[in-house]
Each structure stands twice: as structure tokens, then as C-alpha cells.
């Protein structure tokens, strides 16, 4: 089951301060958050829980900084690909099926 976690939980899980989390995101050691609302005036964000779990596993495994950045880049690529796949699936459900008539 996919779950989004909010900043206080992510900070707690990672054992970081708020400012350390901001640096980790900026430096590529933690994925950036996703917006929780399509309304651009809303600021609510969250992180996919499984991404946090993978970052924690990498820290436990002692991944070097470059490998951790690579993991985060891979997580972001998977996030984007999953979103594209979901949008395409929904579009195909809404599009009428066009069948060619027999001659």
C-alpha cells in the first residue's frame, strides 16, 4: 500500500533536524517532497513512505554519498515513470475505442 508521510514523521524517521533535512534534499541525499494538492496556493507536501524506507536502508547499509545520490535519482525516476504510467492508464480508460469498420 502506498502511503505519504509528512515532514515531522520524515524528520523523525531519518533522525534529522528540519534544517538538516533541507540540506539533505538540496544535496541529493533525500528525495524532494510531492505536493499534496493540485492547487498552487497550497503548500502541503509529503514523501512516499517507501522512498523514506529506501533512504534509511541505504544509510544502514553504509552507502557512500555518490551511491546515495544515485539511489535518490533512481527513486525520482521511478516516481516520474509511475506517474506517467498512471496518467496514460487513466487516459486510455477515458478515450473511446475506435474500431475500423469492415469493408
Secondary structure by P-SEA (a helix, b strand, c coil): cbbbbcaaaaaaaacccaaaaaaaaaaccbbbbbbcccccccccccccaaaaaaaaaaaaacccaaaaaaaaaaaaaaaaaaaaaaaaaaaaaaccbbbbccc
